[in-house]
Amino acid sequence: MAVSSPGERFTVRVPDGRSGPDSRSGPDSRSVEVLAAGPVDGLPLVFHTGTPAGLVAFGPMIEAAASRGLRMICYSRPGYGKSDRQPGRTVADATSDVTAILDHLGADGFVTAGWSGGGPHSLACAALLPGRCLAAATIAGVAPYPADGLDWLAGMAAENVTEFNAALAGPAELTAFLEHDALTMADVTGEQIIEAFGGLVTQADRDALTGEYAAFTAESTRAALSTGIAGWFDDDLAFMRPWGFGLESLGSAVPVSIWQGDQDAMVPFAHGRWLASHIPNAHAHLLTGEGHLTLGVTRFGDVLDELVELSVRS
């Protein structure tokens, strides 16, 4: 396979009828920033980053994907980096961005994975793009809010409880919380990242968050906040409103796998368990001893192996 240079960046235009002060490119379209790496003729792996997370290449993940014949495609959700904001966006709106990116690349079928806040966006692709999405994975991804039978905030670290209560309270409260938090996170370093995360990282995650991985996590956080809090703000509100699709449409036309650790203080284990019980035919991996961040180190290859296997079956 021919291999692209690591970190090939470009932008695509996405049709958008909205206009206003938050649209930098006019009423007819908006810009989405994309990062592609790996074999140019490989099966696209659309990877949805967490919240907040910027568009930063992480060599071990790219290499893991390339070794399985996958071309890793990441993009900045609206409001992050160079992607124009899309006020009021829903989780389902991500499929417009993904469609535009795939069309730009001349790609048809793809697999997708979403980590943490990216998880719901991966599920959106499975639900709403069944003709193109071959398989999807959610890695420590949140469940919908509200979710029948799930205490959504239970088990989250205090920092996340405060954040999502602010989101439920309204835009002013959420803005105040995020702007205060960004004062610390906007210039965080790898050496500072554990302390900056505070109670959000369990001991399992602290043990994993070292060296290159810590540096990447810090760089991704800085990149996410380099243009302000808009992307983070819109992500949080999107999680707490209707996602724009139902889980009953998942798992049959497009196979879905769920990866969740029981040592996760950002997205509690109960979220993964709830998703596993509400997505038809879900391939669930509810893991003992794994945290929120460890899955990117210890299990990413396993996630990709299953995605490749499921894509062949579908």
C-alpha positions, 0 to 999 in steps of 0.5 A: 500500500502507498503511505501518506506522509504523517499528519497530512492536513486539509480542509473541506467545505460542508454545506450549511445554510446557517449564518451569523457572527459565529460562521466565518465562511458565510451562510452557504458552507463552513470549513472542517479541518481534517488530518489524514495519515496512513496508507492512502489506499487503505480502508478509512478509519474515521476517528472521533476525538474526545472532549475537549481534544484538538487535531493532533497526530499520535504516532502509535495510534496511526501506526496501529491503524496503518499496520491493519491497512487502515487510513486514519482520518481525524477532524476537528468538530465544529468550533475546534481549531480551524473548523467553523463553529456550528451553533446548536449542532446535534450529535447527528450533525457529525454525519454531514462532516464525515460525508463531506470528508469521505466525498473529498477523499473519494472514499465509499465504505469506512469504519469508525471509532469514537473515544469518550466524547467522540463515542456518540458521534461514532454511533451517529455514523453507524445509525445514519450512514448505514450504506457507507459505515461498515462497523463502529466502535465506542471507546469509553463513550457517554450514554444519551441523556437522559437514559432510562434506568441510568443515573447519568452523573453517578460515578463521575468525578466531581469535576465532570459532575460540576461541568455537566450540571453547568450544561444543564443549568444553561449557556451562561453557567456552562460558559463560566465553568469552561472559561475558568477551567480553560485558564489551567488547561489551555497551556498545560504540559505533559508534566502537568496533565495529571495534576490538571485532570485532578479527580478525573484520572483514576490510578489506572489512568495515572499509571498510563499517562506518562511520557509520549502519551502524556505529551500527546494528551497535553498537546491535544488539550492545548490544541482544543482550546487554542481558539477558545471554548466554543467546540467544548461548549457545543459538545457538552450541550450536544450530549445533553440534548437529543442526539438526533437518532435512536439506538434501536437503529444500531447494531443490525445494519451496522455492527457496533462494539462497545469498550468500557473500563471499570476504573473510569471516573470521566465516563463511568462503567455504568454508561458502557453497560447501559449502551451494551444493553440498549444497542441491538447485537452489541459486541460489548467489552466491559473490562476490569482494571481499565480506565478512561485513558488506558484504553488508548494504550492497552486496547486500541489495537484490539478495537481496530482488530474487531472493527476490521473483522466486523467490517468484513462480515457486514 
